[in-house]
Amino acid sequence: MYLIKDAHIVNEGRVFKASVLIKDDKIDSIFKADVPESIIQSAELIDASDCWLMPGVIDDHVHFRDPGFPEKADFYSETCAAIAGGVTSVMDMPNTNPQTTSIHNWEDKMNIASDKSLCNYALYLGATNDNLSDLLQADPTKVCGIKLFLGSSTGNMLVEKKDAIENIFAKSPLLIAVHAEDEEIIQKNRLHFTNLYADKIPIEFHTSIRSAEACFKASAMAVELAHKYNSRLHLAHISTEKELALFENKSIDKKRISSEVCVNYLWFSYKDYEKYGAKIKCNPSIKTETDKCALLNALSSDKIDVIATDHAPHLLSEKNGYCMQAVSGIPSVQFSLPLMMEFVKRGNISIEQLVTKMCHNPAKIFNIEKRGFIRKGYKADLTIVRRKELWRADQSCVLSKCAWSPYEGVEFTTKVAYTFVNGRKVFDNGKISNTLRGEALCFNA
């Protein structure tokens, strides 16, 4: 039993001073007045008087590379990074080896996550040109969604057949999460730069190859199909100003089409290729300063519903070379919350909006059972953040197995102090309880 005492609680659009009692795996009580002395004497006390207390972050977009790529990452290493960053639940993408495109492979991967994951977890089922029968068999109380790649990316799970795409939107029993880039435009742009530079395309042209035009065309098509079939659509990693026009500025409770932005597109612009090179190569590409500013400005509206990471680790040696040789992907799950706290400090987003988009809205969009809020009877997935603590990220603090981050060198002004998963203290001021395991997320169908 834990008593988190005198915290600055951020929850459901409010900030207030209170104490929270954790009993077993749930939030037992929220005390806005004095806590009974009997509880103070019997519980393990955590003084949170200088801290934010918020629901644990739910990251709906990670690539933990497990199974298939143990040299890069696995569920254990990446969930160590996640809980150190205040993330208590993750949803993992299907482009592993084998790909998670059948119920059998999904079940095998769930067993891997059960054995290794320190935080709660769920898995997407990947769409292909010919696996509709598997998608229709998915249990909506266990599978978080269907991942549909409209543009080729790591693992090459591109679905390009129009009838297959149409059938997925028409018949899917689950939310459809879409990677939206138009493959025809990408290939045309790639050919153009190959003609100019052969196999030595400078890395900064990644933004031109995987262009804003490619993103908008594919996103617009997905939105059109979602309207046609009344599908539940979640557009992943929005990276351009133009795409924002596709979304309504209203609360998530009134939407069937939701949007996600990732921290990489808020922190970097294509100008940063000069400093970071291929370390910030990702798909969709990092875009212009104008796009970055537009996405930042949209944080305070309801056009952007979720802030996630698209955490995608690779070995640093794989990030070398020219544009077409370096792999795409950025490891970021450990730093997403501290990074977003810097945007709170700068005034780009309020602390209440941050919690809405990193905790509440993912729980609502995916209909996660009893998580994502500080409510009595809900699972005690909680993050405690010191409101004022200066620190600099460096390689020694990176917990992802790839052992690097483009965020090395960033000076932060807040720091995750504690992370609770299912009522258990899994992260305590830098110390990880590595014998504890998370739970499979359950969804209200």
C-alpha positions as CSV (number, residue, x, y, z in Angstrom):
1,M,0.0,0.0,0.0
2,Y,1.4,3.4,-1.0
3,L,0.3,6.9,-0.1
4,I,1.4,9.6,-2.6
5,K,1.0,12.6,-0.4
6,D,0.3,16.3,-1.2
7,A,0.9,16.0,-5.0
8,H,-0.1,18.5,-7.7
9,I,-2.5,16.2,-9.4
10,V,-3.2,16.8,-13.2
11,N,-6.3,14.9,-14.2
12,E,-9.4,15.5,-16.4
13,G,-8.6,19.1,-17.2
14,R,-7.8,20.2,-13.7
15,V,-4.8,20.7,-11.4
16,F,-5.4,20.3,-7.7
17,K,-3.5,19.4,-4.5
18,A,-4.4,16.0,-3.1
19,S,-3.1,12.7,-1.9
20,V,-3.7,9.3,-3.6
21,L,-3.8,5.9,-1.8
22,I,-2.8,2.9,-3.8
23,K,-4.0,-0.5,-2.6
24,D,-3.1,-3.7,-4.4
25,D,-3.3,-2.8,-8.1
26,K,-5.8,0.0,-7.9
27,I,-6.4,3.6,-6.9
28,D,-8.2,3.2,-3.6
29,S,-8.8,6.7,-2.5
30,I,-8.2,10.4,-3.4
31,F,-7.9,12.7,-0.4
32,K,-8.4,16.4,-1.1
33,A,-8.4,17.1,2.7
34,D,-6.4,15.6,5.5
35,V,-5.4,11.9,5.2
36,P,-6.5,9.7,8.2
37,E,-3.6,9.1,10.6
38,S,-4.2,5.3,10.4
39,I,-3.4,5.4,6.7
40,I,-0.3,7.5,7.1
41,Q,1.0,5.1,9.7
42,S,0.3,1.9,7.6
43,A,1.2,3.0,4.0
44,E,4.5,3.5,2.4
45,L,4.7,7.3,2.1
46,I,5.9,9.2,-0.9
47,D,6.2,12.9,-0.5
48,A,5.1,14.5,-3.8
49,S,4.7,18.0,-2.6
50,D,7.0,19.3,-5.3
51,C,5.8,17.0,-8.0
52,W,3.2,16.6,-10.7
53,L,1.1,13.4,-10.3
54,M,-0.5,12.3,-13.5
55,P,-1.9,9.1,-15.0
56,G,0.9,7.0,-16.6
57,V,1.6,7.9,-20.2
58,I,0.0,5.6,-22.8
59,D,2.1,5.4,-25.9
60,D,0.0,4.1,-28.7
61,H,2.9,3.8,-31.2
62,V,6.1,1.9,-30.5
63,H,8.3,-0.5,-32.4
64,F,10.1,-2.7,-29.9
65,R,11.6,-5.0,-32.6
66,D,10.7,-8.2,-30.7
67,P,10.7,-10.9,-32.1
68,G,13.3,-10.8,-34.8
69,F,15.8,-8.0,-34.0
70,P,17.4,-8.8,-30.6
71,E,20.5,-6.8,-31.4
72,K,18.4,-3.6,-31.6
73,A,15.7,-4.0,-29.0
74,D,13.3,-6.3,-27.1
75,F,10.3,-5.9,-24.9
76,Y,12.5,-5.9,-21.7
77,S,15.0,-3.3,-22.8
78,E,12.5,-0.9,-24.3
79,T,10.0,-1.2,-21.4
80,C,12.9,-0.3,-19.1
81,A,13.3,2.9,-21.2
82,A,9.5,3.4,-21.2
83,I,9.0,3.3,-17.4
84,A,12.0,5.5,-16.9
85,G,10.1,8.0,-19.0
86,G,6.8,7.7,-17.2
87,V,5.2,5.5,-19.8
88,T,3.0,2.7,-18.2
89,S,1.3,1.2,-21.3
90,V,2.5,0.7,-24.9
91,M,1.0,-0.5,-28.2
92,D,3.5,-2.3,-30.4
93,M,3.5,-2.3,-34.1
94,P,3.5,-5.4,-36.3
95,N,6.6,-5.0,-38.5
96,T,8.7,-7.5,-36.6
97,N,10.1,-10.9,-37.8
98,P,7.8,-12.7,-38.2
99,Q,5.4,-10.0,-39.0
100,T,2.3,-9.8,-36.7
101,T,-0.2,-10.4,-39.5
102,S,-1.9,-13.6,-38.3
103,I,-3.7,-14.5,-35.1
104,H,-1.0,-17.2,-34.5
105,N,1.9,-14.7,-34.8
106,W,-0.1,-12.2,-32.6
107,E,-0.5,-14.9,-29.9
108,D,3.2,-15.8,-30.0
109,K,4.2,-12.2,-29.7
110,M,1.8,-11.6,-26.8
111,N,3.5,-14.5,-25.0
112,I,6.9,-12.7,-25.6
113,A,5.5,-9.5,-24.2
114,S,4.0,-11.3,-21.2
115,D,7.5,-12.7,-20.3
116,K,9.5,-9.5,-20.8
117,S,7.4,-6.4,-20.5
118,L,7.8,-4.2,-17.4
119,C,4.8,-2.1,-18.4
120,N,1.4,-2.9,-19.8
121,Y,1.2,-3.8,-23.5
122,A,-1.0,-4.4,-26.5
123,L,-0.2,-5.4,-30.1
124,Y,-1.5,-4.3,-33.4
125,L,-2.5,-6.8,-36.0
126,G,-0.9,-5.9,-39.3
127,A,-2.8,-5.6,-42.6
128,T,-1.6,-7.2,-45.8
129,N,-3.0,-7.4,-49.3
130,D,-4.6,-10.8,-48.5
131,N,-5.1,-11.3,-44.7
132,L,-8.6,-9.9,-44.3
133,S,-9.8,-13.2,-42.8
134,D,-7.3,-12.9,-40.0
135,L,-8.3,-9.3,-39.3
136,L,-11.9,-10.3,-39.1
137,Q,-11.0,-13.0,-36.5
138,A,-9.3,-10.5,-34.1
139,D,-10.8,-10.2,-30.6
140,P,-11.7,-6.5,-30.1
141,T,-11.2,-6.9,-26.4
142,K,-7.6,-8.0,-26.8
143,V,-6.3,-6.5,-30.1
144,C,-5.7,-2.7,-29.9
145,G,-6.2,-2.1,-33.7
146,I,-5.2,-2.9,-37.2
147,K,-2.1,-1.3,-38.6
148,L,-2.3,-0.4,-42.3
149,F,0.8,0.8,-44.2
150,L,-0.2,3.0,-47.2
151,G,3.5,3.7,-47.7
152,S,6.5,1.3,-47.5
153,S,8.6,1.6,-44.4
154,T,10.8,-0.6,-42.1
155,G,9.7,-4.2,-42.7
156,N,8.0,-3.4,-46.0
157,M,4.3,-4.1,-45.0
158,L,2.9,-1.9,-47.8
159,V,-0.7,-2.6,-48.8
160,E,-1.1,-1.2,-52.3
161,K,-4.1,-3.2,-53.7
162,K,-7.1,-0.8,-53.8
163,D,-9.6,-3.6,-53.3
164,A,-7.8,-4.8,-50.2
165,I,-7.6,-1.3,-48.7
166,E,-11.3,-0.8,-49.5
167,N,-12.3,-4.1,-47.8
168,I,-10.3,-3.3,-44.7
169,F,-12.1,0.0,-44.3
170,A,-15.5,-1.6,-45.1
171,K,-15.2,-4.6,-42.9
172,S,-12.7,-4.0,-40.1
173,P,-14.1,-4.7,-36.6
174,L,-11.3,-2.7,-35.1
175,L,-9.8,0.8,-35.1
176,I,-7.6,1.2,-38.2
177,A,-4.2,2.9,-37.5
178,V,-2.8,4.2,-40.8
179,H,0.8,5.0,-41.8
180,A,-0.2,7.5,-44.5
181,E,2.3,8.2,-47.3
182,D,1.6,7.8,-51.0
183,E,4.0,5.2,-52.4
184,E,3.7,6.4,-56.0
185,I,4.8,9.9,-55.1
186,I,7.6,8.6,-52.9
187,Q,9.0,6.4,-55.7
188,K,8.7,9.3,-58.2
189,N,10.7,11.6,-55.9
190,R,13.2,8.9,-55.2
191,L,13.8,8.4,-58.9
192,H,14.3,12.1,-59.4
193,F,17.0,12.3,-56.7
194,T,18.6,9.1,-57.8
195,N,19.0,10.6,-61.3
196,L,20.7,13.6,-59.7
197,Y,22.9,11.9,-57.1
198,A,22.9,8.2,-58.0
199,D,23.4,6.3,-54.7
200,K,24.8,9.3,-52.8
201,I,21.6,11.3,-52.1
202,P,22.3,13.7,-49.2
203,I,20.3,12.9,-46.1
204,E,18.5,16.2,-46.1
205,F,16.6,15.2,-49.3
206,H,14.7,12.6,-47.3
207,T,12.2,15.3,-46.5
208,S,11.8,15.9,-50.3
209,I,11.5,12.2,-51.2
210,R,8.9,11.4,-48.5
211,S,7.3,14.7,-49.1
212,A,4.4,16.6,-47.6
213,E,2.5,15.9,-50.8
214,A,2.9,12.2,-50.2
215,C,1.6,12.5,-46.7
216,F,-1.4,14.6,-47.5
217,K,-2.5,12.5,-50.5
218,A,-2.5,9.3,-48.5
219,S,-4.0,10.9,-45.4
220,A,-6.8,12.4,-47.4
221,M,-7.6,9.0,-49.0
222,A,-7.8,7.4,-45.6
223,V,-10.1,10.0,-44.3
224,E,-12.3,9.7,-47.4
225,L,-12.6,5.9,-46.9
226,A,-13.3,6.3,-43.2
227,H,-16.2,8.7,-44.0
228,K,-17.5,6.4,-46.7
229,Y,-17.6,3.3,-44.4
230,N,-18.0,5.1,-41.1
231,S,-14.7,3.4,-40.0
232,R,-12.8,4.1,-36.8
233,L,-9.7,5.7,-38.2
234,H,-6.5,6.8,-36.3
235,L,-4.0,8.6,-38.5
236,A,-0.5,8.0,-37.1
237,H,2.4,10.4,-36.9
238,I,1.0,13.5,-38.6
239,S,4.0,15.5,-39.9
240,T,2.7,18.3,-42.0
241,E,0.7,21.5,-41.7
242,K,-1.5,20.6,-44.6
243,E,-2.7,17.4,-43.0
244,L,-4.2,19.4,-40.1
245,A,-7.0,20.6,-42.4
246,L,-8.3,17.0,-42.5
247,F,-9.2,17.0,-38.8
248,E,-12.0,18.5,-36.8
249,N,-11.4,20.8,-33.9
250,K,-13.6,19.0,-31.3
251,S,-13.2,16.7,-28.4
252,I,-12.3,13.1,-29.0
253,D,-15.7,11.9,-27.6
254,K,-17.3,13.4,-30.8
255,K,-14.9,11.9,-33.3
256,R,-14.5,8.7,-35.3
257,I,-11.3,10.0,-37.0
258,S,-8.5,10.8,-34.6
259,S,-4.9,12.1,-35.1
260,E,-1.5,11.5,-33.6
261,V,1.6,13.5,-33.6
262,C,5.0,12.2,-32.5
263,V,7.5,14.1,-30.4
264,N,10.1,13.9,-33.2
265,Y,8.0,16.2,-35.5
266,L,7.6,18.7,-32.7
267,W,11.2,18.9,-31.7
268,F,13.1,18.7,-35.0
269,S,12.8,20.3,-38.5
270,Y,14.7,19.4,-41.7
271,K,17.3,22.1,-40.7
272,D,18.5,19.7,-38.0
273,Y,19.8,17.2,-40.5
274,E,22.9,19.4,-40.6
275,K,23.6,18.7,-36.9
276,Y,22.2,15.2,-36.5
277,G,22.4,13.6,-40.0
278,A,20.6,10.3,-40.3
279,K,20.0,10.1,-36.6
280,I,16.8,11.9,-37.2
281,K,15.8,10.0,-40.4
282,C,12.4,8.6,-39.9
283,N,9.2,7.8,-41.9
284,P,7.3,10.0,-42.5
285,S,10.2,12.3,-42.8
286,I,11.0,15.3,-40.5
287,K,9.5,18.3,-42.3
288,T,10.0,22.0,-42.5
289,E,10.2,24.6,-39.7
290,T,6.8,25.8,-40.9
291,D,5.3,22.3,-40.5
292,K,6.9,22.0,-37.0
293,C,5.5,25.3,-35.9
294,A,2.1,24.5,-37.2
295,L,2.0,21.2,-35.3
296,L,3.2,22.9,-32.1
297,N,0.5,25.5,-32.5
298,A,-2.1,22.8,-33.1
299,L,-1.3,21.2,-29.7
300,S,-3.5,23.7,-28.0
301,S,-6.5,22.7,-30.2
302,D,-8.4,19.5,-30.6
303,K,-7.1,18.9,-34.1
304,I,-4.3,16.8,-32.6
305,D,-5.7,14.1,-30.3
306,V,-2.6,12.1,-29.2
307,I,1.1,12.7,-28.6
308,A,3.1,9.5,-29.1
309,T,6.6,8.5,-30.0
310,D,6.9,6.1,-32.9
311,H,9.8,4.8,-30.9
312,A,11.9,2.9,-33.5
313,P,15.4,1.9,-32.4
314,H,18.2,0.9,-34.7
315,L,21.9,0.3,-34.1
316,L,23.9,3.5,-34.5
317,S,26.0,1.9,-37.2
318,E,22.8,1.5,-39.3
319,K,22.2,5.2,-39.2
320,N,25.4,6.0,-41.2
321,G,25.6,6.7,-44.9
322,Y,23.6,8.5,-47.5
323,C,19.9,9.0,-47.6
324,M,19.0,5.6,-49.2
325,Q,21.5,3.6,-47.1
326,A,20.7,4.8,-43.6
327,V,17.7,3.2,-41.9
328,S,14.7,5.1,-40.7
329,G,13.7,5.3,-37.1
330,I,14.3,7.2,-33.9
331,P,14.4,5.9,-30.3
332,S,12.4,8.2,-28.1
333,V,10.1,6.5,-25.6
334,Q,12.3,7.4,-22.6
335,F,12.3,11.1,-23.4
336,S,8.8,11.9,-24.7
337,L,7.3,13.1,-21.4
338,P,10.3,15.2,-20.4
339,L,10.4,16.7,-23.9
340,M,6.7,17.6,-23.8
341,M,7.2,19.1,-20.3
342,E,9.7,21.5,-22.0
343,F,6.9,22.5,-24.4
344,V,4.7,23.1,-21.3
345,K,7.4,25.4,-19.9
346,R,7.6,27.3,-23.2
347,G,3.8,27.8,-23.4
348,N,3.1,25.6,-26.4
349,I,0.8,23.4,-24.5
350,S,-0.7,23.4,-21.0
351,I,0.0,20.7,-18.5
352,E,-3.7,19.8,-18.6
353,Q,-3.6,19.4,-22.4
354,L,-0.4,17.3,-22.2
355,V,-2.2,14.8,-19.9
356,T,-5.2,14.8,-22.1
357,K,-3.2,14.0,-25.2
358,M,-0.7,11.5,-23.6
359,C,-2.9,9.8,-21.1
360,H,-6.7,10.4,-21.3
361,N,-7.2,10.4,-25.1
362,P,-5.3,7.2,-25.9
363,A,-7.4,5.5,-23.2
364,K,-10.6,6.9,-24.8
365,I,-9.6,6.3,-28.5
366,F,-8.8,2.7,-27.9
367,N,-11.5,2.1,-25.2
368,I,-8.9,0.9,-22.7
369,E,-10.5,-0.6,-19.7
370,K,-10.0,1.4,-16.5
371,R,-6.7,3.1,-17.3
372,G,-5.6,6.6,-18.3
373,F,-7.3,8.5,-15.5
374,I,-6.8,9.1,-11.8
375,R,-10.1,7.7,-10.6
376,K,-11.1,5.5,-7.7
377,G,-11.1,1.9,-8.7
378,Y,-9.0,2.4,-11.8
379,K,-5.7,0.6,-12.3
380,A,-2.9,2.4,-10.4
381,D,-0.8,3.4,-13.5
382,L,0.7,6.6,-12.3
383,T,3.7,8.8,-13.0
384,I,5.3,11.3,-10.5
385,V,7.3,14.1,-12.1
386,R,9.6,16.5,-10.2
387,R,8.4,19.9,-11.3
388,K,11.8,21.6,-11.0
389,E,14.9,19.5,-11.6
390,L,17.7,20.4,-14.0
391,W,19.4,17.5,-15.8
392,R,21.1,16.8,-19.1
393,A,20.5,13.6,-21.1
394,D,23.6,11.7,-22.1
395,Q,24.5,8.3,-23.5
396,S,24.9,6.8,-20.0
397,C,21.3,7.4,-19.2
398,V,19.9,5.8,-22.4
399,L,18.1,2.5,-21.5
400,S,17.1,1.4,-25.0
401,K,19.3,-1.5,-26.2
402,C,20.5,0.5,-29.2
403,A,22.3,2.7,-26.6
404,W,21.9,6.1,-28.3
405,S,19.4,8.9,-28.7
406,P,19.2,12.1,-30.8
407,Y,18.1,13.7,-27.5
408,E,21.5,13.3,-25.9
409,G,22.6,16.7,-24.8
410,V,19.1,18.1,-24.2
411,E,18.8,20.0,-20.9
412,F,15.6,19.2,-19.2
413,T,13.9,21.1,-16.3
414,T,11.6,18.3,-15.0
415,K,12.3,14.7,-14.3
416,V,10.4,11.5,-13.8
417,A,10.8,10.4,-10.2
418,Y,8.5,7.4,-9.8
419,T,6.4,5.2,-12.1
420,F,3.7,2.9,-10.9
421,V,2.3,0.1,-13.1
422,N,-0.7,-1.8,-11.7
423,G,0.0,-0.4,-8.2
424,R,3.6,-1.5,-8.2
425,K,6.5,0.9,-8.0
426,V,8.5,-0.2,-11.0
427,F,10.7,2.9,-11.3
428,D,12.1,4.8,-8.2
429,N,14.5,7.7,-8.9
430,G,16.6,5.8,-11.4
431,K,16.1,2.3,-10.0
432,I,14.1,-0.2,-12.0
433,S,12.3,-3.2,-10.4
434,N,13.1,-5.6,-13.2
435,T,11.4,-8.6,-11.7
436,L,7.9,-7.1,-12.1
437,R,5.9,-7.5,-15.3
438,G,3.0,-5.5,-16.8
439,E,-0.4,-6.8,-18.0
440,A,-2.0,-7.2,-21.3
441,L,-4.3,-4.2,-21.9
442,C,-8.0,-5.0,-22.1
443,F,-10.4,-3.0,-24.4
444,N,-14.1,-2.4,-24.0
445,A,-15.5,-3.6,-27.3
